Amino acid sequence: MKIQKQLTEKIKEAMKSKDVLALKALRALKSAFMLVNTERGGEELSDEEELKIVQKQVKQRKDSAL
């Protein structure tokens, strides 16, 4: 399953369980995916590209926490 589809499912789960922290993080990640998709003109991302986006977002969150 593509990471973006998994992300959508996780967002739904977080909304149902009212997990605000997880929901905020997942929405930020989805926003990053949407930004890249928009820049590419709606072109579908490969699994490798999706993984790079996730890694970049994780690094940004870790750096901002310090």
RATAWO-V218961 format. One record per residue. PHI is phi in whole degrees, -180 to 180 (999 if undefined). Layout:
((PHI) (PHI))
This chain:
((999) (-64) (-61) (-64) (-70) (-63) (-62) (-61) (-65) (-66) (-63) (-60) (-63) (-65) (-66) (-66) (-88) (58) (-88) (-64) (-64) (-64) (-62) (-63) (-66) (-66) (-66) (-64) (-66) (-63) (-62) (-64) (-63) (-64) (-63) (-66) (-61) (-66) (-63) (-92) (75) (85) (-65) (-70) (-88) (-79) (-60) (-65) (-67) (-63) (-64) (-63) (-64) (-62) (-62) (-64) (-67) (-62) (-62) (-61) (-66) (-65) (-65) (-75) (-76) (-83))
